[in-house]
């Protein structure tokens, strides 16, 4: 039964690399932060699927919850930090 | 019973991976930061919620599935909130939205 979840873990690992393009190339600062947040939330899902593969869901679900909370707090903190009008932004 | 459970779980996880792939294509192809927040705030959220729901169906009713449902609701609340906070920060800082006929990413120099 672990085979479809193994395939899904590999597919998700490939999908996680797609927003990295926006993080590297994004023209504005907010594009990079959006891509970083997308990578974080997808990584949280990948942690849950790895928990199914290792048959240790009780441990990995807690790790995923903490990861999701940290990701959300970091994105909100950076959005609040950038929330000021500046003459030039890069 | 277990067969039906596994079939539903695999279908939900596959649908979630499909929606996350569409969101990844959207974050590359869309022309503007405010358009890209749609791909992350709506499409990715649906994909993540489908995958976590599929895993909750897979493990059955226990403390783990309750935690998975809590994580699902948390992501469903926080992912659009993060996208909205970033979009509000961008428009307060003076980033111009893209209009039809402009060059893609033309608002970056505002």
Backbone of each chain as ProteinMPNN parsed JSONL, in Angstrom:
{"seq_chain_A": "XXXXXXXXXXXXXXXXXXXXXXXXXXXXXXXXXXXXXXXXXXXXXXXXXXXXXXXXXXXXXXXXXXXXXXXXXXXXXXXXXXXXXXXXXX", "coords_chain_A": {"N_chain_A": [[0.827, -1.207, 0.0], [2.133, 1.077, 0.33], [3.117, 2.032, -2.018], [1.652, 3.893, -3.839], [1.818, 6.216, -2.28], [4.533, 6.601, -2.146], [5.068, 7.273, -4.814], [3.583, 9.647, -4.891], [5.035, 11.191, -3.08], [7.411, 11.552, -4.495], [6.463, 12.972, -6.732], [5.526, 15.291, -5.45], [7.929, 16.291, -4.477], [9.096, 17.091, -6.848], [7.249, 19.074, -7.559], [7.651, 20.966, -5.588], [9.928, 22.261, -6.388], [9.095, 24.074, -8.296], [8.102, 26.758, -7.465], [10.565, 27.766, -6.743], [11.748, 28.875, -8.939], [10.457, 31.352, -9.106], [11.338, 32.449, -6.753], [14.056, 32.77, -7.268], [14.12, 34.364, -9.614], [12.203, 36.324, -9.371], [10.867, 39.595, -9.919], [10.221, 41.52, -7.986], [10.43, 42.12, -4.406], [8.271, 40.997, -3.09], [7.411, 38.981, -4.696], [9.43, 37.082, -4.366], [9.084, 36.496, -1.651], [6.526, 35.431, -1.672], [6.947, 33.098, -3.188], [8.686, 31.771, -1.443], [7.017, 31.332, 0.766], [5.166, 29.618, -0.459], [6.788, 27.409, -0.992], [7.338, 26.642, 1.643], [4.77, 25.884, 2.642], [4.178, 23.745, 0.974], [6.222, 22.013, 1.682], [5.468, 21.318, 4.234], [3.282, 19.644, 3.709], [4.657, 17.604, 2.416], [6.148, 16.61, 4.543], [4.126, 15.392, 6.044], [3.403, 13.302, 4.266], [5.776, 11.856, 4.221], [5.687, 10.948, 6.8], [3.617, 9.06, 6.548], [4.945, 7.229, 4.914], [7.061, 6.322, 6.537], [5.574, 5.229, 8.535], [5.163, 6.533, 10.929], [3.23, 8.438, 11.821], [2.361, 9.781, 14.114], [4.488, 11.196, 15.142], [5.361, 12.769, 12.962], [3.202, 14.381, 12.249], [3.01, 16.263, 14.277], [5.425, 17.6, 13.866], [4.852, 18.687, 11.367], [2.735, 20.423, 11.945], [4.016, 22.296, 13.623], [5.829, 23.283, 11.774], [4.136, 24.481, 9.884], [3.032, 26.53, 11.423], [5.326, 28.052, 12.009], [6.056, 28.835, 9.419], [3.871, 30.405, 8.638], [4.019, 32.472, 10.553], [6.487, 33.608, 9.933], [6.06, 34.582, 7.311], [4.024, 36.461, 7.791], [5.372, 38.198, 9.512], [7.385, 39.231, 7.836], [5.803, 40.465, 5.927], [4.618, 42.452, 7.492], [6.902, 43.857, 8.118], [7.69, 44.881, 5.64], [5.741, 46.729, 5.216], [5.741, 49.494, 4.711], [5.85, 52.674, 3.136], [8.284, 53.242, 0.755], [10.937, 55.031, -0.938], [12.472, 53.711, -3.002], [12.451, 50.311, -4.047], [13.765, 47.012, -4.102]], "CA_chain_A": [[0.0, 0.0, 0.0], [2.969, 2.281, 0.414], [3.632, 2.43, -3.328], [1.117, 5.159, -4.362], [2.291, 7.361, -1.513], [5.918, 6.854, -2.569], [5.007, 8.025, -6.067], [3.113, 10.992, -4.594], [6.127, 11.936, -2.449], [8.359, 11.956, -5.548], [5.822, 14.025, -7.529], [5.514, 16.519, -4.648], [9.291, 16.826, -4.434], [9.303, 17.828, -8.1], [6.399, 20.265, -7.582], [8.216, 21.953, -4.671], [10.972, 23.046, -7.042], [8.559, 25.043, -9.267], [8.158, 28.147, -6.997], [11.952, 28.216, -6.592], [11.997, 29.753, -10.087], [9.985, 32.691, -8.769], [12.206, 32.974, -5.696], [15.347, 33.179, -7.833], [14.019, 35.321, -10.71], [11.128, 37.28, -9.158], [11.361, 40.972, -10.069], [10.065, 42.302, -6.759], [10.692, 41.434, -3.138], [7.084, 40.265, -2.651], [7.395, 37.744, -5.464], [10.327, 36.12, -3.706], [8.495, 36.054, -0.371], [5.391, 34.559, -1.995], [7.493, 31.797, -3.561], [9.23, 31.113, -0.252], [5.879, 30.83, 1.528], [4.597, 28.462, -1.157], [7.684, 26.271, -0.751], [7.162, 26.198, 3.024], [3.515, 25.161, 2.862], [4.261, 22.456, 0.285], [7.119, 21.158, 2.466], [4.676, 20.798, 5.355], [2.529, 18.495, 3.195], [5.614, 16.522, 2.152], [6.494, 16.008, 5.833], [3.018, 14.482, 6.396], [3.462, 12.098, 3.423], [6.921, 11.084, 4.703], [5.191, 10.251, 7.982], [2.913, 7.847, 6.105], [5.915, 6.262, 4.375], [7.808, 5.728, 7.64], [4.603, 4.672, 9.48], [5.317, 7.226, 12.212], [2.422, 9.64, 11.661], [2.169, 10.487, 15.382], [5.574, 12.145, 15.314], [5.536, 13.693, 11.846], [2.113, 15.348, 12.211], [3.383, 17.361, 15.169], [6.459, 18.375, 13.186], [4.231, 19.446, 10.282], [1.972, 21.529, 12.531], [4.961, 23.327, 14.048], [6.405, 23.874, 10.571], [3.134, 25.363, 9.285], [2.916, 27.726, 12.255], [6.527, 28.875, 11.815], [6.007, 29.406, 8.076], [2.876, 31.483, 8.645], [4.491, 33.595, 11.353], [7.575, 34.284, 9.228], [5.52, 35.355, 6.188], [3.314, 37.621, 8.328], [6.355, 39.143, 10.054], [8.066, 39.934, 6.747], [4.82, 41.351, 5.312], [4.493, 43.638, 8.336], [8.144, 44.612, 8.032], [7.727, 45.575, 4.354], [4.481, 47.448, 5.063], [5.969, 50.921, 4.799], [6.131, 53.282, 1.839], [9.7, 53.563, 0.598], [11.159, 55.647, -2.247], [12.904, 52.708, -3.969], [12.495, 48.96, -3.5], [14.387, 46.097, -5.061]], "C_chain_A": [[0.854, 1.246, 0.0], [3.366, 2.794, -0.959], [2.989, 3.715, -3.872], [1.603, 6.363, -3.59], [3.758, 7.647, -1.813], [5.943, 7.664, -3.855], [4.576, 9.459, -5.807], [4.205, 11.82, -3.937], [7.126, 12.403, -3.498], [7.769, 13.088, -6.379], [5.823, 15.345, -6.762], [6.903, 17.139, -4.554], [9.616, 17.587, -5.707], [8.507, 19.129, -8.088], [6.98, 21.357, -6.68], [9.26, 22.822, -5.363], [10.41, 24.101, -7.994], [8.58, 26.464, -8.712], [9.572, 28.666, -6.766], [12.362, 29.101, -7.764], [11.613, 31.184, -9.754], [10.84, 33.3, -7.666], [13.512, 33.488, -6.285], [15.167, 34.368, -8.771], [13.068, 36.474, -10.408], [11.571, 38.725, -9.193], [11.217, 41.795, -8.793], [10.317, 41.43, -5.545], [9.51, 40.552, -2.744], [6.93, 38.969, -3.435], [8.256, 36.675, -4.806], [9.711, 35.59, -2.414], [7.311, 35.139, -0.606], [5.87, 33.159, -2.377], [8.038, 31.042, -2.363], [8.11, 30.558, 0.62], [5.237, 29.624, 0.89], [5.457, 27.228, -0.939], [7.491, 25.731, 0.668], [5.889, 25.401, 3.227], [3.51, 23.821, 2.135], [5.167, 21.477, 1.046], [6.397, 20.548, 3.656], [3.841, 19.593, 4.919], [3.457, 17.311, 2.94], [6.038, 15.836, 3.446], [5.405, 15.022, 6.259], [3.09, 13.186, 5.575], [4.651, 11.237, 3.831], [6.548, 10.341, 5.98], [4.408, 8.998, 7.633], [3.906, 6.801, 5.629], [6.687, 5.574, 5.491], [6.909, 5.068, 8.684], [4.791, 5.255, 10.879], [4.525, 8.527, 12.171], [2.322, 10.446, 12.944], [3.264, 11.507, 15.626], [5.562, 13.204, 14.22], [4.402, 14.711, 11.747], [2.411, 16.533, 13.117], [4.442, 18.242, 14.527], [5.831, 19.238, 12.104], [3.427, 20.625, 10.817], [2.906, 22.661, 12.97], [5.565, 24.036, 12.846], [5.44, 24.851, 9.925], [3.005, 26.642, 10.092], [4.12, 28.638, 12.067], [6.506, 29.564, 10.463], [5.047, 30.59, 8.037], [3.393, 32.711, 9.392], [5.6, 34.345, 10.623], [7.045, 35.115, 8.073], [4.805, 36.607, 6.694], [4.305, 38.666, 8.85], [7.031, 39.913, 8.936], [7.092, 40.861, 6.034], [4.623, 42.606, 6.16], [5.745, 44.512, 8.248], [8.208, 45.425, 6.74], [6.571, 46.539, 4.185], [4.663, 48.952, 5.225], [6.294, 51.453, 3.408], [7.593, 53.7, 1.793], [9.909, 54.184, -0.777], [11.563, 54.63, -3.304], [12.88, 51.352, -3.302], [13.061, 48.046, -4.558], [13.916, 44.745, -4.943]], "O_chain_A": [[0.372, 2.341, -0.292], [3.907, 3.895, -1.062], [3.728, 4.581, -4.34], [1.786, 7.433, -4.171], [4.191, 8.797, -1.746], [6.718, 8.61, -3.993], [5.113, 10.39, -6.407], [4.307, 13.019, -4.195], [7.637, 13.52, -3.413], [8.464, 14.051, -6.704], [6.086, 16.399, -7.341], [7.044, 18.362, -4.55], [10.318, 18.597, -5.673], [8.997, 20.164, -8.538], [6.824, 22.543, -6.969], [9.463, 23.976, -4.985], [11.165, 24.952, -8.465], [9.044, 27.353, -9.427], [9.769, 29.871, -6.61], [13.218, 29.974, -7.617], [12.344, 32.122, -10.073], [11.049, 34.513, -7.633], [14.023, 34.522, -5.857], [15.975, 35.296, -8.737], [13.102, 37.495, -11.095], [12.566, 39.068, -8.554], [12.029, 42.688, -8.55], [10.406, 40.205, -5.627], [9.695, 39.494, -2.142], [6.396, 37.983, -2.928], [7.86, 35.514, -4.705], [9.798, 34.399, -2.113], [7.094, 34.188, 0.145], [5.288, 32.159, -1.957], [7.881, 29.825, -2.265], [8.223, 29.455, 1.155], [4.807, 28.704, 1.586], [4.939, 26.132, -0.727], [7.48, 24.519, 0.879], [5.899, 24.368, 3.897], [2.908, 22.861, 2.615], [4.918, 20.272, 1.059], [6.668, 19.412, 4.046], [3.705, 18.629, 5.673], [3.103, 16.164, 3.208], [6.264, 14.626, 3.462], [5.708, 13.945, 6.771], [2.868, 12.1, 6.111], [4.557, 10.01, 3.796], [7.03, 9.235, 6.221], [4.51, 7.985, 8.326], [3.736, 5.614, 5.906], [6.947, 4.374, 5.412], [7.401, 4.423, 9.609], [4.604, 4.566, 11.882], [5.068, 9.597, 12.449], [2.209, 11.671, 12.889], [3.027, 12.552, 16.233], [5.729, 14.391, 14.498], [4.61, 15.801, 11.215], [2.105, 17.675, 12.774], [4.383, 19.468, 14.62], [6.221, 20.393, 11.929], [3.43, 21.702, 10.221], [2.628, 23.835, 12.724], [5.791, 25.245, 12.884], [5.846, 25.92, 9.468], [2.881, 27.725, 9.52], [3.968, 29.856, 11.976], [6.885, 30.73, 10.35], [5.362, 31.641, 7.479], [3.232, 33.843, 8.934], [5.66, 35.573, 10.68], [7.511, 36.234, 7.857], [4.948, 37.684, 6.116], [4.108, 39.866, 8.659], [7.237, 41.121, 9.058], [7.49, 41.933, 5.578], [4.478, 43.703, 5.619], [5.665, 45.739, 8.296], [8.726, 46.541, 6.742], [6.42, 47.122, 3.112], [3.813, 49.614, 5.822], [6.932, 50.773, 2.604], [8.08, 54.414, 2.67], [9.142, 53.9, -1.698], [11.038, 54.68, -4.417], [13.24, 51.229, -2.131], [12.871, 48.263, -5.755], [14.357, 43.871, -5.689]]}, "seq_chain_B": "XXXXXXXXXXXXXXXXXXXXXXXXXXXXXXXXXXXXXXXXXXXXXXXXXXXXXXXXXXXXXXXXXXXXXXXXXXXXXXXXXXXXXXXXXXXXXXXXXXXXXXXXXXXXXX", "coords_chain_B": {"N_chain_B": [[-14.011, -2.464, 3.273], [-11.584, -1.269, 4.062], [-10.411, -1.176, 1.562], [-12.013, 0.628, 0.127], [-11.511, 2.91, 1.63], [-8.744, 3.285, 1.137], [-8.806, 3.712, -1.618], [-10.285, 6.111, -1.808], [-8.525, 7.76, -0.396], [-6.221, 7.742, -2.049], [-7.262, 8.889, -4.374], [-7.951, 11.448, -3.435], [-5.441, 12.444, -2.66], [-4.122, 12.42, -5.117], [-5.659, 14.29, -6.554], [-5.112, 16.571, -5.031], [-2.329, 16.846, -5.525], [-2.491, 17.412, -8.235], [-3.828, 19.921, -8.213], [-1.894, 21.41, -6.877], [0.137, 21.312, -8.744], [-1.041, 22.826, -10.782], [-1.148, 25.271, -9.456], [1.595, 25.756, -9.242], [2.265, 26.067, -11.953], [0.792, 28.387, -12.377], [2.146, 30.239, -10.754], [4.407, 30.613, -12.2], [3.544, 31.458, -14.77], [1.733, 33.618, -14.63], [1.185, 37.201, -15.018], [1.938, 39.12, -13.092], [2.545, 40.364, -9.772], [0.241, 40.607, -8.146], [-1.514, 39.013, -9.503], [-0.278, 36.595, -9.197], [-0.653, 36.041, -6.535], [-3.17, 34.925, -6.52], [-2.753, 32.339, -7.524], [-1.31, 31.165, -5.452], [-2.814, 31.73, -3.133], [-5.361, 30.603, -3.493], [-5.359, 28.275, -5.179], [-3.215, 26.618, -4.353], [-3.941, 26.342, -1.695], [-6.284, 24.822, -1.845], [-5.175, 22.476, -2.909], [-3.418, 21.642, -0.848], [-5.219, 21.256, 1.244], [-6.756, 19.172, 0.192], [-4.824, 17.113, 0.025], [-4.083, 16.76, 2.734], [-6.568, 16.026, 3.775], [-6.946, 13.621, 2.387], [-4.868, 12.09, 3.517], [-5.834, 12.012, 6.135], [-8.127, 10.459, 5.747], [-6.84, 8.123, 5.024], [-5.452, 7.238, 7.346], [-7.514, 6.697, 9.065], [-9.996, 6.978, 11.752], [-8.655, 8.554, 14.418], [-6.409, 9.869, 16.925], [-4.437, 10.903, 15.337], [-5.651, 11.515, 12.894], [-7.383, 13.485, 13.734], [-5.535, 15.442, 14.439], [-4.54, 15.888, 11.886], [-6.78, 16.996, 10.652], [-6.948, 19.327, 12.12], [-4.567, 20.561, 11.279], [-5.258, 20.875, 8.603], [-7.405, 22.724, 8.753], [-5.983, 24.829, 9.834], [-4.12, 25.448, 7.794], [-5.955, 26.137, 5.82], [-6.944, 28.484, 6.891], [-4.634, 30.096, 7.215], [-3.053, 30.241, 4.89], [-4.357, 31.779, 2.75], [-4.465, 34.109, 4.262], [-1.784, 34.842, 4.6], [-1.086, 35.342, 1.931], [-2.772, 37.491, 1.421], [-1.79, 39.367, 3.238], [0.755, 39.825, 2.197], [0.041, 40.922, -0.298], [-1.291, 43.23, 0.507], [0.807, 44.563, 1.781], [2.416, 44.99, -0.453], [0.838, 46.744, -1.996], [0.557, 48.891, -0.329], [3.16, 49.733, -0.216], [3.472, 50.773, -2.729], [3.513, 49.304, -5.153], [2.578, 48.938, -8.513], [-0.421, 47.682, -9.975], [-0.897, 45.249, -12.649], [-2.102, 45.963, -15.892], [-4.263, 45.228, -18.712], [-2.524, 44.956, -21.685], [-0.162, 46.029, -20.829], [3.379, 45.455, -20.391], [4.423, 42.266, -19.125], [5.209, 42.03, -15.647], [5.651, 44.757, -15.401], [5.147, 46.436, -13.343], [7.151, 46.491, -11.513], [8.998, 48.509, -11.166], [7.842, 50.59, -9.857]], "CA_chain_B": [[-13.986, -1.16, 3.922], [-10.246, -0.69, 3.951], [-10.121, -0.9, 0.158], [-12.684, 1.881, -0.241], [-10.765, 3.97, 2.319], [-7.489, 3.559, 0.434], [-9.096, 4.288, -2.94], [-10.648, 7.521, -1.61], [-7.323, 8.493, -0.002], [-5.325, 7.932, -3.204], [-7.894, 9.845, -5.292], [-7.837, 12.804, -2.887], [-4.046, 12.897, -2.7], [-3.786, 12.717, -6.507], [-6.301, 15.555, -6.912], [-4.349, 17.643, -4.393], [-1.082, 17.056, -6.259], [-2.862, 18.077, -9.488], [-4.088, 21.342, -7.976], [-0.641, 22.066, -6.548], [0.871, 21.493, -10.006], [-1.644, 23.97, -11.469], [-0.681, 26.461, -8.756], [2.991, 25.995, -9.62], [2.267, 26.647, -13.302], [0.287, 29.748, -12.258], [3.126, 31.175, -10.197], [5.398, 30.932, -13.232], [3.003, 32.017, -16.004], [0.897, 34.81, -14.492], [2.02, 38.33, -15.428], [2.037, 40.212, -12.144], [2.544, 39.843, -8.403], [-1.124, 40.498, -7.617], [-2.132, 37.842, -10.128], [0.342, 35.365, -8.661], [-1.22, 35.699, -5.234], [-4.306, 34.029, -6.727], [-2.282, 30.958, -7.683], [-0.894, 30.633, -4.154], [-3.811, 31.845, -2.077], [-6.548, 29.768, -3.672], [-5.128, 26.969, -5.786], [-2.361, 25.825, -3.472], [-4.675, 26.024, -0.471], [-7.157, 23.683, -2.13], [-4.348, 21.282, -3.056], [-2.912, 21.21, 0.458], [-6.34, 20.733, 2.034], [-7.13, 17.863, -0.352], [-3.824, 16.099, 0.384], [-4.184, 16.457, 4.171], [-7.799, 15.266, 3.967], [-6.702, 12.256, 1.92], [-4.083, 11.384, 4.533], [-6.708, 11.748, 7.283], [-8.949, 9.302, 5.383], [-5.975, 6.944, 4.974], [-5.085, 6.714, 8.66], [-8.683, 6.315, 9.839], [-10.36, 7.895, 12.827], [-7.818, 8.41, 15.613], [-5.845, 11.162, 17.311], [-3.615, 11.413, 14.228], [-6.514, 12.14, 11.888], [-7.874, 14.743, 14.309], [-4.457, 16.419, 14.268], [-4.457, 16.23, 10.46], [-7.881, 17.914, 10.344], [-6.574, 20.624, 12.695], [-3.586, 21.145, 10.359], [-6.013, 21.264, 7.392], [-8.115, 23.98, 9.017], [-4.965, 25.865, 10.039], [-3.616, 25.874, 6.489], [-7.044, 26.81, 5.124], [-7.057, 29.855, 7.393], [-3.44, 30.93, 7.215], [-2.411, 30.432, 3.586], [-4.884, 32.993, 2.123], [-4.124, 35.275, 5.07], [-0.414, 35.237, 4.28], [-1.089, 35.944, 0.596], [-3.412, 38.802, 1.519], [-0.89, 40.282, 3.933], [1.811, 40.218, 1.259], [-0.524, 41.801, -1.325], [-1.54, 44.53, 1.134], [2.103, 45.187, 1.968], [2.905, 45.465, -1.753], [0.098, 47.889, -2.519], [0.868, 50.04, 0.528], [4.492, 50.198, -0.568], [3.472, 51.483, -3.999], [3.627, 48.461, -6.346], [1.442, 49.176, -9.4], [-0.978, 46.471, -10.578], [-0.756, 45.051, -14.097], [-3.33, 46.109, -16.679], [-4.227, 44.578, -20.022], [-1.766, 45.738, -22.646], [1.161, 46.337, -20.303], [4.357, 44.384, -20.378], [4.422, 41.504, -17.871], [6.117, 42.478, -14.597], [6.011, 46.15, -15.618], [4.916, 47.219, -12.146], [8.22, 46.295, -10.553], [9.825, 49.703, -10.968], [7.021, 51.681, -9.326]], "C_chain_B": [[-12.633, -0.497, 3.762], [-9.893, -0.373, 2.505], [-10.748, 0.417, -0.281], [-11.95, 3.073, 0.364], [-9.488, 4.327, 1.553], [-7.742, 4.174, -0.929], [-9.437, 5.762, -2.811], [-9.411, 8.341, -1.258], [-6.426, 8.759, -1.192], [-5.919, 8.938, -4.185], [-7.738, 11.263, -4.762], [-6.408, 13.319, -2.942], [-3.637, 13.219, -4.138], [-4.407, 14.032, -6.956], [-5.564, 16.735, -6.284], [-3.038, 17.912, -5.097], [-1.355, 17.734, -7.596], [-3.079, 19.57, -9.277], [-2.802, 22.074, -7.608], [0.222, 22.259, -7.777], [0.305, 22.684, -10.779], [-1.212, 25.271, -10.802], [0.771, 26.792, -9.089], [3.108, 26.573, -11.016], [1.801, 28.1, -13.241], [1.34, 30.7, -11.719], [4.238, 31.464, -11.19], [4.775, 31.767, -14.343], [2.281, 33.343, -15.814], [1.758, 36.073, -14.547], [2.445, 39.269, -14.314], [2.014, 39.639, -10.74], [1.125, 39.653, -7.874], [-1.894, 39.363, -8.283], [-1.562, 36.557, -9.562], [-0.182, 35.022, -7.282], [-2.481, 34.846, -5.364], [-3.851, 32.573, -6.789], [-1.896, 30.349, -6.34], [-2.057, 30.622, -3.173], [-5.014, 30.942, -2.264], [-6.209, 28.357, -4.123], [-4.306, 26.066, -4.887], [-3.086, 25.444, -2.196], [-5.599, 24.834, -0.687], [-6.35, 22.395, -2.264], [-3.874, 20.74, -1.722], [-4.041, 20.62, 1.295], [-6.791, 19.38, 1.518], [-6.126, 16.797, 0.066], [-3.932, 15.746, 1.867], [-5.463, 15.698, 4.478], [-7.666, 13.824, 3.508], [-5.879, 11.452, 2.91], [-4.924, 11.077, 5.765], [-7.648, 10.586, 6.996], [-8.113, 8.028, 5.42], [-5.699, 6.369, 6.36], [-6.303, 6.307, 9.487], [-8.928, 7.263, 10.999], [-9.53, 7.609, 14.07], [-7.327, 9.801, 15.978], [-5.062, 11.777, 16.166], [-4.495, 12.108, 13.196], [-7.123, 13.427, 12.423], [-6.815, 15.828, 14.188], [-4.329, 16.844, 12.809], [-5.574, 17.198, 10.078], [-7.588, 19.296, 10.925], [-5.552, 21.315, 11.796], [-4.259, 21.626, 9.081], [-6.721, 22.597, 7.6], [-7.127, 25.129, 9.204], [-4.432, 26.374, 8.714], [-4.705, 26.606, 5.713], [-7.275, 28.221, 5.618], [-5.828, 30.692, 7.061], [-2.85, 31.164, 5.837], [-3.01, 31.616, 2.824], [-4.562, 34.252, 2.922], [-2.72, 35.769, 4.767], [-0.351, 35.899, 2.906], [-1.697, 37.34, 0.636], [-2.516, 39.812, 2.217], [0.231, 40.742, 3.012], [1.282, 41.18, 0.209], [-0.792, 43.182, -0.75], [-0.233, 45.284, 1.356], [2.633, 45.743, 0.656], [2.17, 46.71, -2.193], [0.258, 49.1, -1.617], [2.227, 50.607, 0.159], [4.569, 50.805, -1.957], [3.685, 50.64, -5.232], [2.382, 48.655, -7.206], [0.906, 47.87, -9.953], [-0.808, 46.461, -12.092], [-2.095, 45.253, -14.766], [-3.135, 45.486, -18.05], [-3.52, 45.488, -21.019], [-0.391, 46.143, -22.146], [2.109, 45.177, -20.563], [4.198, 43.577, -19.095], [5.525, 41.995, -16.939], [6.526, 43.925, -14.785], [5.83, 46.974, -14.356], [6.078, 47.195, -11.175], [8.991, 47.551, -10.23], [9.057, 50.83, -10.307], [7.609, 52.217, -8.04]], "O_chain_B": [[-12.533, 0.669, 3.382], [-9.164, 0.582, 2.238], [-10.116, 1.223, -0.964], [-11.781, 4.107, -0.281], [-9.182, 5.501, 1.344], [-6.997, 5.052, -1.364], [-8.956, 6.583, -3.592], [-9.243, 9.462, -1.739], [-5.916, 9.869, -1.347], [-5.194, 9.746, -4.766], [-7.433, 12.182, -5.523], [-6.18, 14.492, -3.237], [-2.895, 14.173, -4.37], [-3.765, 14.811, -7.661], [-5.404, 17.778, -6.918], [-2.653, 19.07, -5.26], [-0.547, 18.543, -8.052], [-2.587, 20.391, -10.051], [-2.627, 23.235, -7.98], [0.959, 23.241, -7.87], [1.059, 23.462, -11.363], [-0.94, 26.26, -11.482], [1.138, 27.961, -9.204], [3.932, 27.454, -11.262], [2.332, 28.954, -13.951], [1.429, 31.843, -12.166], [4.946, 32.46, -11.045], [5.412, 32.704, -14.824], [2.218, 34.134, -16.756], [2.929, 36.036, -14.169], [3.259, 40.158, -14.566], [1.513, 38.534, -10.535], [0.836, 38.648, -7.225], [-2.824, 38.812, -7.693], [-2.262, 35.551, -9.455], [-0.169, 33.857, -6.884], [-2.833, 34.121, -4.434], [-4.469, 31.689, -6.195], [-2.123, 29.162, -6.106], [-2.272, 29.637, -2.466], [-5.637, 30.548, -1.278], [-6.685, 27.374, -3.555], [-4.646, 24.901, -4.678], [-2.881, 24.353, -1.665], [-5.695, 23.948, 0.162], [-6.779, 21.342, -1.794], [-3.917, 19.534, -1.481], [-3.855, 19.61, 1.975], [-7.171, 18.517, 2.309], [-6.523, 15.688, 0.425], [-3.88, 14.57, 2.227], [-5.467, 14.82, 5.341], [-8.196, 12.91, 4.141], [-6.148, 10.271, 3.128], [-4.765, 10.022, 6.38], [-7.945, 9.801, 7.897], [-8.613, 6.969, 5.801], [-5.71, 5.151, 6.538], [-6.15, 5.639, 10.51], [-8.182, 8.22, 11.211], [-9.676, 6.562, 14.701], [-7.776, 10.795, 15.408], [-5.012, 12.998, 16.019], [-4.133, 13.165, 12.68], [-7.359, 14.363, 11.659], [-7.124, 16.979, 13.88], [-4.046, 18.006, 12.517], [-5.36, 18.113, 9.282], [-7.924, 20.314, 10.319], [-5.648, 22.521, 11.57], [-3.883, 22.662, 8.532], [-6.657, 23.486, 6.751], [-7.389, 26.259, 8.791], [-4.302, 27.582, 8.516], [-4.421, 27.585, 5.022], [-7.747, 29.073, 4.865], [-5.948, 31.855, 6.674], [-2.201, 32.188, 5.621], [-2.245, 32.412, 2.281], [-4.403, 35.331, 2.351], [-2.486, 36.975, 4.687], [0.348, 36.897, 2.726], [-1.21, 38.258, -0.023], [-2.481, 40.982, 1.835], [0.618, 41.91, 3.037], [1.96, 42.142, -0.152], [-0.557, 44.191, -1.414], [-0.166, 46.496, 1.148], [3.225, 46.822, 0.627], [2.787, 47.642, -2.709], [0.111, 50.231, -2.081], [2.431, 51.819, 0.211], [5.624, 51.308, -2.343], [4.013, 51.188, -6.284], [1.261, 48.553, -6.708], [1.693, 47.018, -10.368], [-0.606, 47.496, -12.727], [-3.116, 44.774, -14.274], [-2.012, 45.247, -18.493], [-3.881, 46.655, -21.171], [0.459, 46.555, -22.935], [1.692, 44.071, -20.908], [3.865, 44.152, -18.059], [6.626, 42.33, -17.377], [7.624, 44.308, -14.382], [6.309, 48.106, -14.293], [6.006, 47.816, -10.115], [9.575, 47.667, -9.152], [9.58, 51.939, -10.205], [7.054, 53.141, -7.445]]}, "name": "protein", "num_of_chains": 2, "seq": "XXXXXXXXXXXXXXXXXXXXXXXXXXXXXXXXXXXXXXXXXXXXXXXXXXXXXXXXXXXXXXXXXXXXXXXXXXXXXXXXXXXXXXXXXXXXXXXXXXXXXXXXXXXXXXXXXXXXXXXXXXXXXXXXXXXXXXXXXXXXXXXXXXXXXXXXXXXXXXXXXXXXXXXXXXXXXXXXXXXXXXXXXXXXXXXXXXXXXXXX"}
